[in-house]
Amino acid sequence: MTWPPRARRANPMETLRAVFVVCLALAITAVLLPVHLVAQWRRWPLRKTTAQTWHRWVARAMGLRIDIHGAPARAGGHGVLLVANHASWLDIVALGSVAPVSFIAKDDVRDWPVFGLLARLQDSVFVSRNARATTRTQAETIAQRLADGDTIVLFAEGTTSCGNFVYPFKSSLFGALGVGESDRRDDALVQPVAIAYTGVDGIPMGRQSRPLAAWPGDIGIGPHLTRILREGRIDIHVGFGDPITVTPGTNRKRLATETERAVRRMMSALVRGQRPSSAGTQKPLRTAHEES
């Protein structure tokens, strides 16, 4: 099978399923949206619960079966940066159903139809990866969100893969933590997260079929969404690794390397049907001074 998989003609039952899922998602949105808008306007913590509930109900409507290994870290009132691999927009639904999270997204996502609105409703942080002049401001915004206790997801590859492997993590994206800045006084918590697609309609996915769920950049969101809605149940495994305490002076390249290795290990285990090993401990990452 090529990547992306070639389109095939859908049978009437698949089309009917897609229409049913869309109608159900609209009904779920109609119920939760008024409550969420009021909570977001008043900045109530309830807005995080309504967003997670929306993802959870929509995931069930779509037939996504999400198995969780480990748990999101807690930082005693401070936020956590979840660093994950990225294969599809389905990653957002999966993670959004597991925990009350916000996402770091490219600024052009803000203007996407439907998905841009959903991203704004979930308090996503929009960043420009080309404008270096705004990097400092963006880092300060994200750092403040983390200080306020938000859990934020960073897709550190900077793009989507076919779901069979993990691209190298971009250390520049870890500037969201102010990693390596001498004026940073507080610690931050980073947790590696692996997302793996393992089955469809009860049939295990292999390397040839796993790209079914992937969303490469050259496929429009509309055709990919339609294809996913026509499919049956999709099995997704989400693994949470050991949290890493990032201290002032931490080398961000080393941080990127450590989290990438952790995600690769978990991803390798999940696609093989194994439970990723995780001691559940919180370990500090050596600083740049300790590395020398």
Protein Blocks (a to p, Z undefined) as FASTA:
>chain_A
ZZddddddddfklmmmmmmmmmmmmmmmmmmmmmmmmmmmnopaklmmmmmmmmmmmmmm
nopacddehjdddeehiacddddddfbfklmmmmmmmpccdddddfklmmpghjlmmmmm
nopacddfklmmlmmmmmmmmmmmmmnopacdddfkopacehlaccdddfklmmmnopoi
akbmbdcdddddddddfbeehiacdfklmmmmpccfkbcfklmmmmmmmpccdddddddd
ddddddehiafklmmmmmmmmmmmmmmmmmnopacddehiacddddfklmZZ
